[in-house]
Amino acid sequence: MEFKKFYQKYMRMCKSYENCEGCPRIGKGCLKFDMDVYAIGELENDVERWAEEHPQKTRLQDLLEKYPSVKLNISGYPILCCQTLGYCDKCSPEHNWREACKDCWNMPVEEDE
């Protein structure tokens, strides 16, 4: 796993447990720079397992949670643009518009959105 992706998942996992209560890493320790290879592998496995069990919500899931009756196109995506609704700052015109909208709606929503 690429370190940047691992660290993002690790931080998301860490933030989800207030005062470490219920964290799967209790008793095993947190990320430290003096960990041996076995401990790093165990940490990586724990974080990956947690991330699979707690997938990050997408923009589409967030919208449907807030507006369950929103009309979807034949592909299952809103006709509305993520930019129009404030999910992103600008529209991505590099792909054809259908693919760009699909990619945009499937982006993970930030925790504070």
Stockholm file with secondary structure:
# STOCKHOLM 1.0

chainA/1-113         MEFKKFYQKYMRMCKSYENCEGCPRIGKGCLKFDMDVYAIGELENDVERWAEEHPQKTRLQDLLEKYPSVKLNISGYPILCCQTLGYCDKCSPEHNWREACKDCWNMPVEEDE
#=GR chainA/1-113 SS CCHHHHHHHHHHHHHTSGGGTTCTTTTTCCCCTTCCHHHHHHHHHHHHHHHHHSCCCBHHHHHHHHCTTCCBCTTSSBSSCTTTTTSSSSCCTTSCHHHHHHHHHTSBCCTTC
#=GC SS_cons         CCHHHHHHHHHHHHHTSGGGTTCTTTTTCCCCTTCCHHHHHHHHHHHHHHHHHSCCCBHHHHHHHHCTTCCBCTTSSBSSCTTTTTSSSSCCTTSCHHHHHHHHHTSBCCTTC
//
